[in-house]
Amino acid sequence: MLIKTFKQSEQFLAFHIPKTSVTTFPGELGLARAKYFLHLLGDPQEKIKVIHVAGTSGKGSTCYLINRLLVSQGFKIGLHQSPHLTDVRERYQINGQIISENEFINYLNRILPIIKMVGMTFHGQLTYFEILIGLAFLIFSEKKVDYAIMETGLGGRYDGTNVVMRKDKLSVLTKIGLDHTNILGKTIEKIALQKAMIINKNSQAISISQDPEAEKIIKKVTKNKEAKIYFVGSSSSPRRRGSRNMDSRLRGNDSIESLTKNLNLIGDYQMENASLALAAVNYLSQRDKFIIDKKTINKVFETADFPGRFDIKKINDKIVIFDGAHNPQKMDAFIGSLIKKYPNKRFNFLVAFKKGKDYQDMLPMIIPWAKMIFLTSFYTEDQDMINVSEEPDKIESDIIRYNRIKLETKTIPNLKKAWKFILTKREPIVVTGSLYLVGEIFKLIKNNKALKLT
């Protein structure tokens, strides 16, 4: 039976969303299934140059910036990001444009027999994420992109994206911290090992400067795989590891730091992401013999605009700041940048956290800067897994426990009602705690033509 509408394609994919933690994170069995699926598709992942990005914080922004930078240099680029905000097709971008609904339906119809075939083997039924990864590699291969930028899902080692064997795959590691500890491990060392295992044997990798515990593990993995690793330090100058060929300056002696200083994205952490992205492109320019046009690089940074990450919008003439910070590392960076941009301000916060997240460590970062906190909830059925938010009442009781200043809170479990209500409050308004929360509100904005968005 063929899929005829985009709605039907979404329903088909939703059927493959895992219902338990075991099927959501199948580990080695899931990776083997993804590889088998791609083999049946003709191993499209081996027909293109891949830039593979893993880490705890900054993956999305780094992928976005690498994409914009390479497009600015005249390349045809495929970009896969996870999760999407409002539309699954955001995971299939060619030079910044999502593919059409008809294209998406046609590609999905082509692989339906193979999806069914995999499900009838000992590998078992493919997951939502595995199907979308297979589609991404197939689409990017057939579109003949010059580079495919692939953002990992949760981890690295057993992630469905970790299927490329080519030695010219460039692995990029963003900041590593404590998140998804129930899956990846309780320590920085264990999480760093999972992330670093995307590095291929005899390949190349670039990492942002890491905590010593993480850096030690990354170096060990790199040595075992006989690969080369470069660390981009706080000064934005890569420190060589295992190579004599990498130069931290672009042709013309411009430093990476000097070219990222006009970055339009807000937040000191975005400067780190920009430095890492440019270091990756600079490395590729040396390896693949192309000359970087510095004027277009400057233009990319000056016009960068990444939805959902310190994303300032004016809605009904009110300033609303969206940021999908969902772990202590990200929240600390976001709040630090927020108070730096708006000194001596307090904000009305609309907050929800995904169940299982370490929100107890995030609340003390929010409370001192809150005029009022509105607690809400979300439930998504159109992502890699079903995402349920923590109970607002539970969070409210923790706020009362942590709160040493008089702070008013209000629980509005219905997200639509909460969003409508907070728009009646004085600006500035901050929406944070989960990228899924931000995505659900973006859908409300998209569907509500009465909202004045400027």
C-alpha positions as CSV (number, residue, x, y, z in Angstrom):
1,M,0.0,0.0,0.0
2,L,1.5,3.3,-1.1
3,I,1.5,6.5,1.0
4,K,-0.5,9.2,-0.8
5,T,-0.4,12.2,1.6
6,F,2.1,13.9,3.9
7,K,-0.3,13.2,6.8
8,Q,-0.2,9.5,6.0
9,S,3.6,9.6,5.9
10,E,3.6,11.1,9.4
11,Q,1.2,8.4,10.6
12,F,3.4,5.7,9.1
13,L,6.5,7.0,10.9
14,A,4.6,7.5,14.2
15,F,3.8,3.8,14.1
16,H,7.6,3.1,14.3
17,I,8.2,5.4,17.4
18,P,9.5,3.1,20.1
19,K,7.2,2.6,23.1
20,T,9.8,1.4,25.7
21,S,13.3,2.5,26.8
22,V,14.7,-0.9,25.5
23,T,13.3,-0.4,22.0
24,T,14.2,3.4,22.1
25,F,17.8,2.7,23.0
26,P,18.6,-0.8,21.6
27,G,22.4,-0.2,21.7
28,E,24.5,-2.5,19.6
29,L,21.5,-4.4,18.2
30,G,20.0,-1.1,16.9
31,L,23.2,-0.1,15.3
32,A,23.5,-3.5,13.5
33,R,19.9,-3.0,12.3
34,A,20.6,0.4,11.0
35,K,23.7,-0.9,9.1
36,Y,21.7,-3.7,7.6
37,F,18.9,-1.3,6.5
38,L,21.5,0.9,4.8
39,H,23.1,-2.1,3.1
40,L,19.8,-3.0,1.6
41,L,19.5,0.6,0.4
42,G,22.8,0.3,-1.4
43,D,25.0,1.8,1.3
44,P,24.4,5.4,0.3
45,Q,26.4,6.6,3.3
46,E,29.6,5.4,1.7
47,K,29.0,7.4,-1.5
48,I,29.3,10.8,0.0
49,K,31.6,12.8,2.2
50,V,30.2,13.0,5.7
51,I,30.8,15.5,8.6
52,H,29.6,13.7,11.7
53,V,28.8,15.8,14.8
54,A,28.3,14.5,18.4
55,G,28.4,16.1,21.8
56,T,26.2,17.1,24.7
57,S,25.8,20.8,24.0
58,G,26.0,22.8,20.8
59,K,25.5,20.1,18.2
60,G,22.6,21.8,16.5
61,S,24.2,25.2,16.3
62,T,27.5,23.7,15.1
63,C,25.8,21.7,12.4
64,Y,23.8,24.8,11.3
65,L,27.0,26.9,11.1
66,I,29.1,24.3,9.2
67,N,26.2,24.1,6.8
68,R,25.9,27.8,6.2
69,L,29.7,28.2,5.9
70,L,30.1,25.4,3.3
71,V,27.1,26.7,1.3
72,S,28.6,30.1,1.3
73,Q,31.7,28.6,-0.4
74,G,29.7,27.3,-3.3
75,F,29.2,23.7,-2.1
76,K,26.0,21.6,-2.3
77,I,25.3,20.6,1.3
78,G,22.9,18.1,2.9
79,L,22.0,18.8,6.5
80,H,20.4,16.3,8.9
81,Q,19.4,17.7,12.3
82,S,17.7,16.0,15.2
83,P,15.2,16.7,16.7
84,H,13.2,18.8,14.3
85,L,11.1,21.7,15.7
86,T,7.8,21.7,13.7
87,D,8.3,19.6,10.6
88,V,10.1,16.2,10.0
89,R,11.4,17.6,6.7
90,E,13.7,19.9,8.6
91,R,15.9,16.8,8.8
92,Y,16.4,16.9,5.1
93,Q,17.8,20.2,4.0
94,I,19.7,20.9,0.8
95,N,21.5,24.2,1.0
96,G,19.2,25.3,3.8
97,Q,16.0,24.4,2.0
98,I,13.8,21.5,3.2
99,I,12.6,19.0,0.6
100,S,9.0,19.2,-0.6
101,E,6.2,17.1,0.8
102,N,5.9,15.3,-2.5
103,E,9.6,14.4,-2.6
104,F,9.4,13.2,1.0
105,I,6.4,11.0,0.2
106,N,8.1,9.6,-3.0
107,Y,11.3,8.7,-1.1
108,L,9.4,7.1,1.7
109,N,7.3,5.0,-0.8
110,R,10.5,3.8,-2.4
111,I,11.9,2.3,0.8
112,L,8.6,0.8,2.2
113,P,9.4,-2.7,0.9
114,I,12.9,-2.5,2.4
115,I,11.5,-1.3,5.8
116,K,9.1,-4.3,5.7
117,M,11.9,-6.6,4.7
118,V,14.1,-5.6,7.7
119,G,11.2,-6.1,10.1
120,M,10.8,-9.7,8.9
121,T,14.4,-10.6,9.8
122,F,15.9,-11.3,13.2
123,H,16.9,-7.6,13.4
124,G,13.3,-6.7,14.1
125,Q,11.3,-3.6,13.2
126,L,13.1,-0.4,12.4
127,T,12.6,2.6,14.7
128,Y,11.4,6.1,13.6
129,F,15.0,7.4,14.0
130,E,16.6,4.6,12.0
131,I,14.1,5.0,9.1
132,L,14.8,8.8,9.0
133,I,18.6,8.2,9.1
134,G,18.3,5.8,6.2
135,L,16.2,8.3,4.2
136,A,18.8,11.1,5.0
137,F,21.7,9.1,3.6
138,L,19.7,8.0,0.5
139,I,18.4,11.5,-0.2
140,F,21.8,13.2,0.2
141,S,23.5,10.5,-1.9
142,E,21.0,10.8,-4.8
143,K,21.1,14.6,-4.6
144,K,24.9,14.3,-5.0
145,V,25.8,16.6,-2.2
146,D,29.4,17.6,-1.7
147,Y,29.2,17.1,2.0
148,A,26.5,15.6,4.3
149,I,26.4,17.0,7.8
150,M,24.9,14.5,10.2
151,E,23.9,15.4,13.8
152,T,23.8,12.4,16.1
153,G,20.8,11.6,18.1
154,L,21.3,10.8,21.8
155,G,24.8,9.4,21.9
156,G,27.5,8.4,19.4
157,R,28.8,4.9,19.6
158,Y,25.5,3.1,19.0
159,D,23.7,6.0,17.4
160,G,21.9,5.3,14.1
161,T,24.1,7.8,12.4
162,N,27.3,6.0,13.2
163,V,27.2,3.8,10.1
164,V,29.8,5.5,7.9
165,M,33.1,3.6,7.4
166,R,34.9,6.0,5.1
167,K,38.2,7.2,6.3
168,D,37.5,10.7,5.1
169,K,34.6,11.1,7.4
170,L,35.3,14.2,9.6
171,S,34.1,13.8,13.2
172,V,33.3,16.9,15.1
173,L,32.9,16.9,18.9
174,T,31.0,19.7,20.7
175,K,31.1,20.3,24.5
176,I,30.6,17.2,26.5
177,G,28.7,17.2,29.8
178,L,26.4,15.2,32.0
179,D,23.1,14.5,30.2
180,H,21.2,11.3,29.4
181,T,23.2,9.7,32.2
182,N,20.8,6.8,32.6
183,I,21.7,5.7,29.0
184,L,25.2,7.0,28.4
185,G,26.7,6.7,31.9
186,K,27.0,8.6,35.1
187,T,30.4,10.2,34.6
188,I,32.0,12.6,32.1
189,E,34.5,9.8,31.2
190,K,31.7,7.3,30.2
191,I,29.8,9.9,28.2
192,A,32.9,11.1,26.5
193,L,33.7,7.5,25.4
194,Q,30.2,7.2,23.9
195,K,30.6,10.4,22.0
196,A,34.2,9.8,20.8
197,M,33.3,6.4,19.4
198,I,32.0,8.1,16.2
199,I,35.6,8.6,15.2
200,N,36.6,6.2,12.5
201,K,39.9,4.3,12.2
202,N,42.6,6.3,10.4
203,S,40.3,9.3,10.1
204,Q,40.2,12.9,11.3
205,A,38.4,14.6,14.2
206,I,38.0,18.1,15.6
207,S,36.9,18.9,19.1
208,I,36.1,22.0,21.1
209,S,38.3,22.3,24.2
210,Q,36.9,19.8,26.7
211,D,37.2,19.2,30.5
212,P,40.4,17.2,31.3
213,E,38.4,14.0,32.0
214,A,36.7,14.1,28.6
215,E,39.8,15.2,26.7
216,K,41.8,12.3,28.2
217,I,39.2,9.8,26.9
218,I,38.9,11.4,23.5
219,K,42.7,11.2,23.1
220,K,42.7,7.6,24.1
221,V,40.0,6.7,21.6
222,T,41.8,8.6,18.9
223,K,45.1,6.9,19.6
224,N,43.5,3.4,19.6
225,K,41.9,4.2,16.2
226,E,45.1,5.7,14.8
227,A,43.2,8.8,14.0
228,K,44.1,12.5,14.2
229,I,42.4,14.9,16.6
230,Y,42.6,18.7,16.8
231,F,41.3,20.6,19.8
232,V,39.9,24.1,19.4
233,G,40.9,26.0,22.5
234,S,39.2,28.9,24.3
235,S,41.3,31.2,22.1
236,S,39.8,29.5,19.1
237,S,43.2,28.2,18.0
238,P,43.3,24.5,17.4
239,R,46.0,22.7,19.3
240,R,47.5,19.9,17.2
241,R,47.2,16.3,18.3
242,G,48.9,13.7,16.1
243,S,49.4,15.8,13.0
244,R,51.7,18.4,11.6
245,N,49.5,19.6,8.8
246,M,46.7,21.6,10.4
247,D,46.9,25.4,10.5
248,S,44.6,27.4,12.8
249,R,44.8,30.4,10.6
250,L,43.1,30.8,7.2
251,R,44.9,31.8,4.1
252,G,45.8,35.5,4.4
253,N,46.7,35.0,8.1
254,D,43.2,35.7,9.4
255,S,42.6,33.9,12.7
256,I,39.5,31.9,13.3
257,E,38.8,34.2,16.3
258,S,38.9,37.4,14.2
259,L,36.4,36.0,11.7
260,T,33.8,34.9,14.4
261,K,33.8,38.2,16.3
262,N,30.8,39.6,14.5
263,L,28.6,36.5,15.1
264,N,24.9,37.4,15.1
265,L,24.0,34.4,17.4
266,I,23.8,35.5,21.0
267,G,25.7,33.8,23.8
268,D,29.4,33.2,24.6
269,Y,28.7,29.5,24.0
270,Q,27.7,30.3,20.4
271,M,31.2,31.8,19.9
272,E,32.6,28.4,20.8
273,N,30.3,26.7,18.4
274,A,31.2,29.2,15.6
275,S,34.9,28.6,16.3
276,L,34.5,24.9,16.1
277,A,32.4,25.1,12.9
278,L,34.9,27.4,11.2
279,A,37.8,25.2,12.3
280,A,36.1,22.2,10.7
281,V,35.6,24.1,7.4
282,N,39.2,25.4,7.6
283,Y,40.4,21.9,8.0
284,L,38.4,20.7,5.0
285,S,39.7,23.5,2.9
286,Q,43.2,22.3,3.5
287,R,42.5,18.7,3.1
288,D,40.2,19.0,0.1
289,K,42.1,21.9,-1.5
290,F,39.6,24.7,-1.7
291,I,40.2,28.4,-0.9
292,I,37.9,30.0,1.7
293,D,36.3,33.3,0.7
294,K,36.6,35.4,3.9
295,K,33.9,38.0,2.8
296,T,31.2,35.3,2.6
297,I,32.4,33.8,5.9
298,N,31.9,37.2,7.6
299,K,28.5,37.5,6.0
300,V,27.4,34.1,7.3
301,F,28.3,35.0,10.9
302,E,26.7,38.4,10.6
303,T,23.4,37.0,9.4
304,A,23.3,33.7,11.4
305,D,19.9,33.0,12.8
306,F,19.3,29.6,14.4
307,P,15.6,29.0,15.5
308,G,15.1,28.0,19.1
309,R,18.5,28.9,20.5
310,F,18.6,32.3,22.2
311,D,16.0,33.1,19.6
312,I,14.5,36.6,20.2
313,K,11.1,37.2,18.6
314,K,8.6,40.1,18.8
315,I,5.1,38.6,19.2
316,N,2.1,40.9,19.7
317,D,4.7,43.7,20.3
318,K,6.2,41.7,23.2
319,I,9.8,40.5,23.3
320,V,9.9,36.7,23.7
321,I,13.2,34.8,24.1
322,F,13.2,31.1,23.1
323,D,15.9,28.8,24.1
324,G,15.8,25.0,24.2
325,A,18.3,24.6,27.1
326,H,17.5,21.2,28.6
327,N,20.4,20.2,30.8
328,P,22.4,22.1,33.5
329,Q,25.3,22.8,31.1
330,K,23.1,24.4,28.5
331,M,20.9,26.2,31.1
332,D,24.0,27.7,32.8
333,A,25.3,29.0,29.5
334,F,21.9,30.4,28.4
335,I,21.1,32.2,31.7
336,G,24.6,33.6,31.8
337,S,24.2,35.0,28.3
338,L,20.6,36.2,29.1
339,I,21.7,38.4,32.0
340,K,24.6,39.6,30.1
341,K,22.3,40.9,27.3
342,Y,19.7,42.1,29.7
343,P,21.5,43.3,32.8
344,N,19.5,44.1,35.9
345,K,16.3,42.6,34.4
346,R,14.0,39.9,35.7
347,F,11.9,37.9,33.4
348,N,8.5,36.1,33.1
349,F,9.5,32.4,32.5
350,L,7.4,29.8,30.8
351,V,9.0,26.5,31.7
352,A,8.6,22.8,31.1
353,F,11.2,20.0,31.3
354,K,11.2,16.6,29.7
355,K,10.6,13.8,32.2
356,G,13.9,12.4,33.5
357,K,15.9,15.6,33.0
358,D,18.0,17.0,35.8
359,Y,15.6,20.0,36.3
360,Q,16.5,20.2,40.0
361,D,19.9,21.6,39.1
362,M,18.4,24.0,36.5
363,L,15.8,25.6,38.7
364,P,18.4,27.4,40.9
365,M,19.8,29.0,37.8
366,I,16.4,30.3,36.7
367,I,14.9,31.4,40.0
368,P,17.1,34.5,40.8
369,W,16.2,36.1,37.5
370,A,12.5,35.3,37.5
371,K,9.8,37.8,38.0
372,M,7.3,34.9,37.8
373,I,7.5,31.3,36.7
374,F,4.7,29.7,34.7
375,L,4.8,25.9,34.6
376,T,3.3,24.0,31.8
377,S,3.6,20.6,30.1
378,F,4.0,19.0,26.7
379,Y,3.5,15.6,25.0
380,T,5.0,14.9,21.6
381,E,4.3,12.0,19.3
382,D,6.1,13.2,16.2
383,Q,9.7,12.7,17.2
384,D,12.3,9.9,17.6
385,M,10.5,8.9,20.8
386,I,7.4,9.9,22.8
387,N,8.4,12.9,24.8
388,V,6.5,13.6,28.1
389,S,7.2,16.5,30.3
390,E,7.7,16.4,34.1
391,E,4.6,17.1,36.1
392,P,4.2,20.9,36.7
393,D,3.0,20.4,40.2
394,K,6.1,18.4,41.1
395,I,8.3,21.2,39.7
396,E,6.3,23.8,41.6
397,S,6.9,22.0,44.9
398,D,10.7,22.0,44.2
399,I,10.6,25.7,43.4
400,I,9.1,26.4,46.8
401,R,11.8,24.3,48.4
402,Y,14.7,26.0,46.5
403,N,13.2,29.5,46.6
404,R,14.8,31.8,49.1
405,I,13.1,34.9,47.7
406,K,9.4,35.6,47.4
407,L,8.6,34.3,43.9
408,E,5.2,33.8,42.4
409,T,4.5,30.7,40.4
410,K,1.5,29.6,38.4
411,T,0.8,26.1,37.0
412,I,-1.1,25.9,33.7
413,P,-0.7,22.3,32.5
414,N,-2.4,23.0,29.1
415,L,0.3,24.4,26.9
416,K,-2.0,26.3,24.6
417,K,-3.6,28.1,27.6
418,A,-0.3,28.7,29.2
419,W,1.2,30.3,26.0
420,K,-1.9,32.5,25.6
421,F,-1.8,33.5,29.2
422,I,1.9,34.4,29.4
423,L,1.4,36.7,26.4
424,T,-0.7,38.9,28.6
425,K,2.2,39.5,31.0
426,R,4.8,42.2,30.7
427,E,7.9,41.6,28.6
428,P,10.5,40.2,28.4
429,I,9.2,36.7,28.4
430,V,11.5,33.6,28.4
431,V,10.5,30.2,27.1
432,T,13.0,27.5,28.1
433,G,13.6,24.0,29.6
434,S,13.2,21.9,26.5
435,L,13.6,22.1,22.8
436,Y,10.3,20.1,22.5
437,L,8.6,22.8,24.5
438,V,9.9,25.4,22.1
439,G,8.9,23.3,19.1
440,E,5.3,22.9,20.3
441,I,5.0,26.6,20.9
442,F,6.4,27.3,17.4
443,K,3.6,25.1,16.1
444,L,1.0,27.2,18.0
445,I,2.5,30.4,16.5
446,K,2.5,28.8,13.0
447,N,-1.1,27.8,13.3
448,N,-2.4,31.0,14.9
449,K,-2.7,33.7,12.2
450,A,-4.0,36.1,14.9
451,L,-0.5,36.3,16.4
452,K,1.5,39.3,15.2
453,L,5.1,38.0,14.6
454,T,7.8,40.5,13.7
